[in-house]
């Protein structure tokens, strides 16, 4: 499969390593240093694109891929306020977008565990739920997209929580997400249920970026020649 990499930082390089090991070909690599090469003719040499950039450029990058007819896998976070607009664009062009805040197979299994635990804990109001996410200092957004996904899953199931906040709060209806930045730290997410008697934690810790990269390549293999909007839940058949 011929792949275009939109974003060639640490994650892009990890994806390249995994893709090449699986026999795929990288036909285009776009970064800030060669942004002028992100053209329709160059992109269409690829069968699928994988995009990991940042909140400032993700929407435009994904839109170009959709408009130019190349299935796109994106892991960029911090742009989802434009999700409805992107959904309309994908539908208009009959394109393909696979989006996840985290492509790690382990994290996506963790998502399912998080949802089930929230359902179990909902009747027990003595337990307060909070979250912590730890990432490296180059992480541009806070809280992480993965933390937001976890928080939204909890909010759908714990009715005593109304919204998530990324700061200290005295309101019992707020779901607090603590964001910490420290090197080296590919990513740790903790969901805690605490009462006066005990505490229940579920934790996912990434040791390297290879788990994220491997999942992104798997998603690209899934997206090839498809139409529609998908998540890692469909990619993994969960």
Backbone as CSV, one residue per row, in Angstrom:
resi,resn,N_x,N_y,N_z,CA_x,CA_y,CA_z,C_x,C_y,C_z
1,UNK,0.842,-1.195,0.000,0.000,0.000,0.000,0.880,1.248,0.000
2,UNK,0.495,2.239,-0.763,1.244,3.487,-0.857,0.663,4.502,0.125
3,UNK,1.529,5.011,0.999,1.089,5.859,2.109,1.733,7.236,2.027
4,UNK,0.932,8.273,2.293,1.444,9.632,2.482,1.439,9.935,3.971
5,UNK,2.530,10.484,4.474,2.618,10.893,5.872,2.502,12.411,5.946
6,UNK,1.450,12.894,6.586,1.250,14.333,6.782,1.619,14.621,8.232
7,UNK,2.804,15.159,8.416,3.387,15.306,9.744,4.493,14.282,9.889
8,UNK,5.722,14.758,10.044,6.870,13.843,10.074,7.740,14.115,11.294
9,UNK,7.049,14.224,12.439,7.766,14.347,13.699,8.048,12.966,14.271
10,UNK,8.117,12.875,15.586,8.431,11.598,16.214,7.394,10.535,15.880
11,UNK,6.117,10.929,15.868,5.075,9.956,15.547,5.145,9.550,14.084
12,UNK,5.343,10.517,13.196,5.457,10.211,11.776,6.590,9.243,11.488
13,UNK,7.699,9.442,12.144,8.852,8.542,11.944,8.573,7.147,12.499
14,UNK,7.857,7.072,13.621,7.492,5.766,14.178,6.521,5.034,13.253
15,UNK,5.583,5.777,12.663,4.640,5.181,11.707,5.383,4.681,10.477
16,UNK,6.331,5.482,9.994,7.120,5.075,8.835,7.836,3.751,9.098
17,UNK,8.438,3.625,10.261,9.176,2.405,10.608,8.251,1.184,10.580
18,UNK,7.065,1.319,11.193,6.115,0.208,11.232,5.602,-0.115,9.830
19,UNK,5.263,0.927,9.064,4.703,0.727,7.721,5.698,0.024,6.810
20,UNK,6.946,0.439,6.836,7.963,-0.178,5.994,8.190,-1.636,6.394
21,UNK,8.169,-1.897,7.698,8.360,-3.268,8.174,7.233,-4.184,7.719
22,UNK,6.049,-3.595,7.486,4.915,-4.391,7.034,4.816,-4.455,5.509
23,UNK,5.807,-3.891,4.818,5.855,-3.988,3.369,5.168,-2.869,2.624
24,UNK,4.763,-1.825,3.303,4.122,-0.680,2.651,5.180,0.288,2.128
25,UNK,4.739,1.208,1.276,5.644,2.177,0.664,5.238,3.592,1.077
26,UNK,6.199,4.386,1.512,5.935,5.793,1.831,6.247,6.620,0.588
27,UNK,5.209,7.206,-0.009,5.404,7.938,-1.273,5.447,9.452,-1.071
28,UNK,5.097,9.925,0.122,5.104,11.365,0.380,5.271,11.582,1.879
29,UNK,6.162,12.509,2.238,6.359,12.901,3.633,6.299,14.426,3.700
30,UNK,5.298,14.936,4.420,5.094,16.386,4.519,5.336,16.842,5.948
31,UNK,6.132,17.884,6.089,6.379,18.507,7.385,6.444,20.018,7.164
32,UNK,6.693,20.775,8.212,6.726,22.238,8.069,7.823,22.680,7.097
33,UNK,8.851,21.883,6.963,9.979,22.277,6.114,9.689,22.136,4.617
34,UNK,8.661,21.359,4.259,8.344,21.182,2.831,6.840,21.249,2.582
35,UNK,6.163,22.124,3.316,4.706,22.227,3.214,4.241,22.528,1.795
36,UNK,5.087,23.184,1.009,4.712,23.522,-0.363,4.539,22.283,-1.241
37,UNK,5.045,21.151,-0.797,4.911,19.911,-1.564,3.594,19.182,-1.288
38,UNK,2.803,19.733,-0.369,1.493,19.143,-0.066,0.504,19.606,-1.130
39,UNK,0.590,18.993,-2.308,-0.242,19.344,-3.448,-1.138,18.171,-3.830
40,UNK,-2.149,18.461,-4.623,-3.087,17.419,-5.057,-2.373,16.318,-5.828
41,UNK,-1.508,16.705,-6.757,-0.827,15.705,-7.585,0.107,14.833,-6.749
42,UNK,0.784,15.420,-5.777,1.671,14.631,-4.913,0.870,13.700,-4.004
43,UNK,-0.220,14.232,-3.430,-1.015,13.427,-2.509,-1.649,12.237,-3.213
44,UNK,-2.099,12.446,-4.443,-2.811,11.385,-5.145,-1.904,10.259,-5.629
45,UNK,-0.611,10.355,-5.346,0.283,9.219,-5.569,0.077,8.160,-4.491
46,UNK,-0.598,8.551,-3.405,-0.825,7.653,-2.273,-2.214,7.041,-2.338
47,UNK,-2.339,5.858,-1.745,-3.641,5.203,-1.624,-4.341,5.605,-0.332
48,UNK,-3.563,6.036,0.652,-4.111,6.474,1.928,-3.104,7.419,2.576
49,UNK,-3.615,8.367,3.357,-2.750,9.313,4.070,-2.914,9.120,5.575
50,UNK,-1.830,9.334,6.310,-1.865,9.298,7.769,-1.400,10.657,8.266
51,UNK,-2.249,11.325,9.055,-2.010,12.708,9.466,-1.857,12.819,10.978
52,UNK,-0.669,13.243,11.414,-0.403,13.555,12.818,0.314,14.896,12.851
53,UNK,-0.440,15.976,13.016,0.184,17.301,13.098,-0.230,17.967,14.409
54,UNK,-0.979,19.042,14.355,-1.363,19.741,15.573,-2.677,20.457,15.393
55,UNK,-3.211,21.056,16.470,-4.532,21.697,16.416,-4.628,22.808,15.378
56,UNK,-3.510,23.484,15.106,-3.540,24.637,14.205,-3.670,24.246,12.736
57,UNK,-3.274,23.034,12.375,-3.233,22.661,10.959,-4.045,21.431,10.615
58,UNK,-4.516,20.686,11.612,-5.138,19.393,11.352,-6.363,19.492,10.447
59,UNK,-7.264,20.409,10.764,-8.513,20.476,9.984,-8.223,20.716,8.502
60,UNK,-7.370,21.665,8.203,-7.036,21.980,6.813,-6.365,20.789,6.126
61,UNK,-5.485,20.114,6.834,-4.804,18.952,6.258,-5.787,17.840,5.919
62,UNK,-6.674,17.546,6.863,-7.665,16.487,6.637,-8.601,16.874,5.501
63,UNK,-9.025,18.139,5.481,-9.945,18.605,4.441,-9.335,18.438,3.050
64,UNK,-8.060,18.746,2.905,-7.406,18.582,1.610,-7.452,17.124,1.155
65,UNK,-7.154,16.217,2.057,-7.177,14.789,1.710,-8.584,14.363,1.290
66,UNK,-9.588,14.808,2.028,-10.971,14.459,1.700,-11.348,15.027,0.332
67,UNK,-11.044,16.297,0.110,-11.407,16.958,-1.150,-10.666,16.362,-2.339
68,UNK,-9.449,15.860,-2.103,-8.640,15.321,-3.186,-8.782,13.807,-3.334
69,UNK,-9.716,13.226,-2.583,-10.086,11.838,-2.807,-9.164,10.785,-2.241
70,UNK,-8.407,11.125,-1.204,-7.486,10.149,-0.598,-7.975,9.824,0.816
71,UNK,-8.239,8.549,1.119,-8.644,8.183,2.480,-7.617,8.678,3.493
72,UNK,-8.123,9.160,4.632,-7.236,9.803,5.585,-7.448,9.218,6.981
73,UNK,-6.331,8.903,7.631,-6.305,8.481,9.031,-5.693,9.632,9.817
74,UNK,-6.420,10.162,10.792,-5.903,11.290,11.563,-5.894,10.985,13.047
75,UNK,-4.797,11.376,13.697,-4.690,11.272,15.149,-4.461,12.609,15.814
76,UNK,-4.604,13.697,15.038,-4.405,15.040,15.609,-5.558,15.394,16.536
77,UNK,-5.248,16.040,17.638,-6.275,16.442,18.590,-6.346,17.968,18.655
78,UNK,-7.383,18.463,19.332,-7.519,19.893,19.559,-8.274,20.641,18.481
79,UNK,-8.912,19.925,17.522,-9.631,20.601,16.429,-11.102,20.180,16.355
80,UNK,-11.582,19.402,17.315,-12.882,18.753,17.168,-14.075,19.696,17.291
81,UNK,-13.826,20.970,17.581,-14.942,21.928,17.524,-15.452,22.078,16.089
82,UNK,-14.655,21.623,15.115,-15.044,21.670,13.700,-15.515,20.309,13.190
83,UNK,-15.819,19.395,14.105,-16.171,18.031,13.707,-17.396,17.988,12.796
84,UNK,-18.430,18.761,13.114,-19.647,18.746,12.295,-19.354,19.195,10.871
85,UNK,-18.509,20.210,10.739,-18.117,20.690,9.419,-17.349,19.617,8.658
86,UNK,-16.464,18.900,9.353,-15.702,17.842,8.700,-16.606,16.693,8.281
87,UNK,-17.561,16.346,9.131,-18.513,15.287,8.780,-19.252,15.629,7.494
88,UNK,-19.697,16.877,7.388,-20.395,17.313,6.170,-19.485,17.238,4.958
89,UNK,-18.218,17.598,5.126,-17.262,17.574,4.014,-17.019,16.141,3.540
90,UNK,-16.850,15.216,4.477,-16.632,13.813,4.111,-17.845,13.266,3.373
91,UNK,-19.026,13.597,3.854,-20.247,13.135,3.184,-20.386,13.739,1.796
92,UNK,-20.065,15.014,1.679,-20.172,15.700,0.385,-19.269,15.069,-0.660
93,UNK,-18.068,14.707,-0.278,-17.086,14.178,-1.231,-17.036,12.647,-1.235
94,UNK,-17.946,12.023,-0.459,-17.959,10.562,-0.337,-16.545,10.050,-0.023
95,UNK,-15.929,10.712,0.935,-14.556,10.384,1.299,-14.490,9.375,2.420
96,UNK,-13.291,9.197,2.938,-13.077,8.280,4.049,-12.181,8.950,5.082
97,UNK,-12.648,8.975,6.327,-11.877,9.491,7.449,-11.934,8.492,8.586
98,UNK,-10.776,8.051,9.036,-10.680,7.304,10.290,-10.089,8.269,11.307
99,UNK,-10.827,8.502,12.389,-10.321,9.424,13.404,-10.328,8.741,14.776
100,UNK,-9.243,8.907,15.488,-9.170,8.484,16.887,-8.231,9.424,17.620
101,UNK,-8.550,9.702,18.866,-7.634,10.494,19.687,-6.427,9.658,20.097
102,UNK,-6.545,8.332,19.918,-5.441,7.442,20.302,-5.563,6.142,19.523
103,UNK,-4.502,5.773,18.803,-4.545,4.582,17.952,-3.967,3.337,18.629
104,UNK,-3.548,3.440,19.860,-3.028,2.286,20.577,-4.132,1.250,20.757
105,UNK,-3.821,-0.001,20.426,-4.788,-1.079,20.637,-5.123,-1.172,22.123
106,UNK,-4.104,-1.065,22.974,-4.324,-1.130,24.415,-5.228,-0.025,24.922
107,UNK,-5.044,1.190,24.409,-5.884,2.309,24.843,-7.330,2.087,24.425
108,UNK,-7.542,1.555,23.244,-8.920,1.339,22.798,-9.611,0.240,23.590
109,UNK,-8.860,-0.752,24.041,-9.419,-1.712,24.983,-9.681,-1.040,26.331
110,UNK,-8.793,-0.123,26.714,-8.960,0.662,27.946,-10.237,1.502,27.886
111,UNK,-10.534,2.062,26.713,-11.793,2.808,26.534,-12.998,1.932,26.900
112,UNK,-12.994,0.681,26.417,-14.119,-0.215,26.695,-14.197,-0.534,28.185
113,UNK,-13.054,-0.726,28.824,-13.010,-0.963,30.265,-13.527,0.249,31.032
114,UNK,-13.135,1.436,30.599,-13.573,2.683,31.239,-15.094,2.824,31.194
115,UNK,-15.686,2.522,30.052,-17.143,2.628,29.916,-17.844,1.635,30.834
116,UNK,-17.332,0.417,30.895,-17.965,-0.602,31.740,-17.846,-0.252,33.215
117,UNK,-16.668,0.251,33.629,-16.480,0.615,35.038,-17.399,1.771,35.427
118,UNK,-17.560,2.747,34.536,-18.456,3.883,34.823,-19.887,3.403,35.047
119,UNK,-20.336,2.446,34.245,-21.682,1.894,34.437,-21.808,1.214,35.798
120,UNK,-20.768,0.481,36.189,-20.792,-0.197,37.483,-20.791,0.787,38.653
121,UNK,-20.078,1.922,38.491,-19.913,2.877,39.584,-21.058,3.881,39.697
122,UNK,-21.859,4.008,38.677,-22.918,5.026,38.662,-23.823,4.970,39.903
123,UNK,-24.241,3.807,40.399,-25.151,3.812,41.560,-24.492,4.212,42.875
124,UNK,-23.160,4.306,42.900,-22.453,4.472,44.170,-21.913,5.901,44.301
125,UNK,-22.772,6.777,44.796,-22.452,8.195,44.867,-21.374,8.553,45.864
126,UNK,-21.006,7.619,46.743,-19.930,7.900,47.698,-18.570,7.975,47.011
127,UNK,-18.491,7.475,45.777,-17.232,7.495,45.033,-17.203,8.702,44.094
128,UNK,-16.180,9.519,44.270,-15.966,10.637,43.347,-14.974,10.198,42.279
129,UNK,-15.243,10.561,41.044,-14.375,10.161,39.938,-13.545,11.352,39.471
130,UNK,-12.272,11.105,39.205,-11.373,12.132,38.670,-10.384,11.439,37.742
131,UNK,-9.609,12.244,37.024,-8.679,11.698,36.049,-7.349,12.434,36.105
132,UNK,-6.286,11.721,35.715,-4.964,12.327,35.561,-4.369,11.859,34.247
133,UNK,-3.771,12.779,33.506,-3.044,12.396,32.283,-1.643,12.996,32.323
134,UNK,-0.654,12.145,32.028,0.754,12.541,32.046,1.344,12.339,30.657
135,UNK,1.963,13.395,30.110,2.600,13.320,28.792,3.940,14.048,28.810
136,UNK,4.676,13.882,27.722,5.953,14.575,27.540,5.712,16.079,27.359
137,UNK,6.745,16.869,27.543,6.604,18.330,27.545,6.335,18.913,26.163
138,UNK,6.529,18.122,25.099,6.241,18.616,23.744,4.772,18.480,23.377
139,UNK,3.985,17.826,24.232,2.554,17.671,23.979,1.907,19.040,23.922
140,UNK,1.252,19.353,22.795,0.785,20.725,22.546,-0.540,21.043,23.221
141,UNK,-1.400,20.047,23.416,-2.721,20.334,23.956,-2.885,19.700,25.339
142,UNK,-3.726,20.309,26.150,-4.048,19.785,27.471,-5.504,20.131,27.783
143,UNK,-6.305,19.181,28.239,-5.944,17.775,28.418,-5.753,17.074,27.073
144,UNK,-5.190,15.903,27.119,-4.971,15.137,25.896,-6.297,14.728,25.274
145,UNK,-6.265,14.446,23.975,-7.472,13.965,23.307,-7.966,12.659,23.907
146,UNK,-7.036,11.808,24.323,-7.412,10.543,24.955,-8.138,10.791,26.273
147,UNK,-7.634,11.755,27.056,-8.284,12.086,28.327,-9.691,12.625,28.092
148,UNK,-9.851,13.447,27.075,-11.182,13.979,26.766,-12.129,12.851,26.368
149,UNK,-11.640,11.906,25.551,-12.468,10.761,25.166,-12.896,9.966,26.399
150,UNK,-11.963,9.722,27.305,-12.290,9.005,28.540,-13.315,9.782,29.364
151,UNK,-13.118,11.090,29.463,-14.025,11.928,30.243,-15.436,11.917,29.663
152,UNK,-15.536,12.010,28.347,-16.861,12.025,27.719,-17.581,10.693,27.910
153,UNK,-16.827,9.606,27.917,-17.429,8.300,28.185,-17.994,8.253,29.603
154,UNK,-17.241,8.819,30.544,-17.702,8.847,31.939,-18.936,9.728,32.080
155,UNK,-18.919,10.897,31.466,-20.044,11.832,31.575,-21.342,11.246,31.019
156,UNK,-21.217,10.386,30.020,-22.405,9.739,29.447,-23.021,8.721,30.414
157,UNK,-22.253,8.280,31.412,-22.706,7.185,32.268,-22.825,7.558,33.745
158,UNK,-22.113,8.579,34.187,-22.187,9.038,35.586,-23.004,10.324,35.606
159,UNK,-24.271,10.228,35.948,-25.176,11.372,35.784,-24.877,12.484,36.786
160,UNK,-24.190,12.188,37.884,-23.888,13.233,38.861,-22.752,14.158,38.396
161,UNK,-22.124,13.835,37.286,-21.098,14.692,36.692,-21.667,15.374,35.448
162,UNK,-21.496,16.697,35.378,-22.089,17.466,34.288,-21.109,17.847,33.191
163,UNK,-19.849,18.090,33.561,-18.848,18.514,32.574,-17.466,18.201,33.113
164,UNK,-16.486,18.138,32.184,-15.107,17.981,32.629,-14.434,19.356,32.679
165,UNK,-13.487,19.496,33.601,-12.711,20.729,33.723,-11.236,20.355,33.861
166,UNK,-10.383,21.206,33.330,-8.937,20.953,33.366,-8.286,21.853,34.423
167,UNK,-8.919,21.893,35.596,-8.435,22.747,36.691,-9.093,22.280,37.982
168,UNK,-8.606,22.766,39.088,-9.236,22.455,40.367,-10.647,23.030,40.394
169,UNK,-11.549,22.326,41.045,-12.939,22.789,41.112,-13.556,22.347,42.434
170,UNK,-14.377,23.235,43.012,-15.077,22.909,44.249,-16.445,22.298,43.975
171,UNK,-16.844,22.266,42.711,-18.162,21.750,42.358,-18.118,20.227,42.231
172,UNK,-18.994,19.538,42.948,-19.027,18.074,42.897,-19.534,17.552,41.559
173,UNK,-20.135,18.427,40.755,-20.655,18.000,39.447,-19.604,18.085,38.345
174,UNK,-18.422,18.611,38.670,-17.334,18.709,37.691,-16.454,17.466,37.738
175,UNK,-16.108,16.973,36.567,-15.141,15.880,36.446,-13.773,16.514,36.209
176,UNK,-12.888,16.421,37.193,-11.597,17.097,37.121,-10.584,16.224,36.389
177,UNK,-9.913,16.827,35.395,-8.802,16.188,34.694,-7.530,16.925,35.080
178,UNK,-6.608,16.241,35.727,-5.309,16.816,36.057,-4.346,16.527,34.908
179,UNK,-3.725,17.556,34.359,-2.750,17.389,33.279,-1.350,17.649,33.811
180,UNK,-0.447,16.703,33.572,0.941,16.834,33.995,1.849,16.627,32.793
181,UNK,2.955,17.394,32.750,3.917,17.283,31.639,5.311,17.021,32.209
182,UNK,5.928,15.923,31.724,7.228,15.509,32.244,7.930,14.655,31.189
183,UNK,9.224,14.786,31.065,9.981,13.975,30.114,10.760,12.891,30.841
184,UNK,10.957,11.710,30.219,10.232,11.249,29.027,8.938,10.576,29.455
185,UNK,7.857,10.815,28.740,6.564,10.223,29.111,5.673,10.139,27.884
186,UNK,5.674,9.009,27.166,4.799,8.864,25.995,3.323,9.018,26.329
187,UNK,2.897,8.639,27.555,1.502,8.863,27.918,0.998,7.897,28.973
188,UNK,0.445,8.450,30.057,-0.216,7.650,31.084,-1.556,8.293,31.408
189,UNK,-2.613,7.473,31.422,-3.951,7.959,31.756,-4.497,7.141,32.919
190,UNK,-4.977,7.840,33.942,-5.512,7.198,35.137,-6.919,7.697,35.411
191,UNK,-7.831,6.775,35.628,-9.198,7.105,36.060,-9.349,6.578,37.482
192,UNK,-9.737,7.463,38.404,-9.798,7.103,39.824,-11.194,7.319,40.391
193,UNK,-11.662,6.331,41.126,-12.910,6.441,41.890,-12.525,6.360,43.360
194,UNK,-12.782,7.456,44.111,-12.295,7.576,45.481,-13.439,7.808,46.454
195,UNK,-13.452,7.030,47.519,-14.400,7.239,48.614,-13.616,7.423,49.911
196,UNK,-14.331,7.629,51.016,-13.655,7.751,52.311,-13.038,6.422,52.737
197,UNK,-13.483,5.340,52.122,-13.057,4.001,52.549,-11.951,3.437,51.670
198,UNK,-12.060,3.654,50.365,-11.084,3.051,49.458,-11.034,3.795,48.125
199,UNK,-10.218,3.272,47.231,-10.025,3.920,45.936,-9.824,2.838,44.872
200,UNK,-10.427,3.057,43.718,-10.287,2.160,42.574,-9.639,2.950,41.443
201,UNK,-8.530,2.434,40.901,-7.843,3.061,39.766,-7.805,2.095,38.589
202,UNK,-8.006,2.638,37.394,-7.618,1.919,36.188,-6.603,2.797,35.460
203,UNK,-5.539,2.176,34.974,-4.396,2.923,34.439,-3.940,2.310,33.126
204,UNK,-3.674,3.174,32.161,-2.978,2.736,30.945,-1.695,3.552,30.824
205,UNK,-0.572,2.858,30.659,0.718,3.516,30.477,1.350,3.045,29.176
206,UNK,1.683,3.995,28.312,2.391,3.669,27.072,3.888,3.682,27.349
207,UNK,4.585,2.646,26.917,6.037,2.588,27.100,6.787,3.246,25.943
208,UNK,6.255,3.112,24.727,6.855,3.727,23.539,5.737,4.191,22.615
209,UNK,6.115,4.869,21.550,5.142,5.306,20.548,4.754,4.188,19.576
210,UNK,5.421,3.049,19.645,5.188,2.000,18.657,3.748,1.486,18.692
211,UNK,3.144,1.473,19.881,1.757,1.024,19.972,0.821,1.934,19.215
212,UNK,1.045,3.250,19.323,0.228,4.213,18.596,0.462,4.079,17.089
213,UNK,1.739,3.946,16.717,2.103,3.865,15.308,1.540,2.603,14.664
214,UNK,1.636,1.489,15.358,1.124,0.237,14.829,-0.382,0.307,14.594
215,UNK,-1.103,0.916,15.532,-2.545,1.075,15.370,-2.896,1.988,14.212
216,UNK,-2.097,3.043,14.006,-2.354,3.967,12.903,-2.170,3.275,11.554
217,UNK,-1.145,2.436,11.448,-0.933,1.685,10.205,-2.063,0.684,9.994
218,UNK,-2.510,0.033,11.052,-3.655,-0.868,10.961,-4.893,-0.121,10.466
219,UNK,-5.091,1.103,10.969,-6.229,1.912,10.536,-6.115,2.289,9.066
220,UNK,-4.888,2.572,8.611,-4.680,2.899,7.199,-5.015,1.708,6.316
221,UNK,-4.630,0.517,6.744,-4.966,-0.695,5.989,-6.479,-0.874,5.928
222,UNK,-7.158,-0.556,7.016,-8.622,-0.638,7.080,-9.269,0.389,6.149
223,UNK,-8.713,1.617,6.107,-9.336,2.728,5.380,-9.204,2.614,3.871
224,UNK,-8.206,1.892,3.398,-7.946,1.811,1.963,-9.192,1.370,1.202
225,UNK,-9.633,2.225,0.273,-10.772,1.954,-0.605,-12.129,1.973,0.104
226,UNK,-12.185,2.517,1.327,-13.471,2.639,2.027,-14.019,4.058,1.913
227,UNK,-15.328,4.177,2.202,-15.977,5.475,2.276,-16.723,5.570,3.594
228,UNK,-16.700,6.774,4.180,-17.407,6.968,5.426,-16.479,7.438,6.531
229,UNK,-17.036,7.550,7.738,-16.287,7.987,8.918,-16.228,6.837,9.904
230,UNK,-15.032,6.530,10.363,-14.814,5.369,11.214,-13.940,5.760,12.413
231,UNK,-13.963,4.894,13.415,-13.097,5.041,14.584,-12.318,3.740,14.768
232,UNK,-11.440,3.720,15.759,-10.679,2.500,16.039,-11.607,1.381,16.529
233,UNK,-12.789,1.731,16.990,-13.727,0.690,17.407,-14.082,-0.193,16.209
234,UNK,-14.315,0.438,15.040,-14.590,-0.344,13.835,-13.333,-1.053,13.326
235,UNK,-12.192,-0.362,13.396,-10.938,-0.970,12.928,-10.648,-2.255,13.700
236,UNK,-10.878,-2.238,15.013,-10.567,-3.385,15.857,-11.737,-4.373,15.975
237,UNK,-12.890,-4.005,15.414,-14.044,-4.884,15.480,-14.620,-5.020,16.888
238,UNK,-14.512,-3.956,17.695,-15.015,-4.009,19.069,-16.519,-3.760,19.093
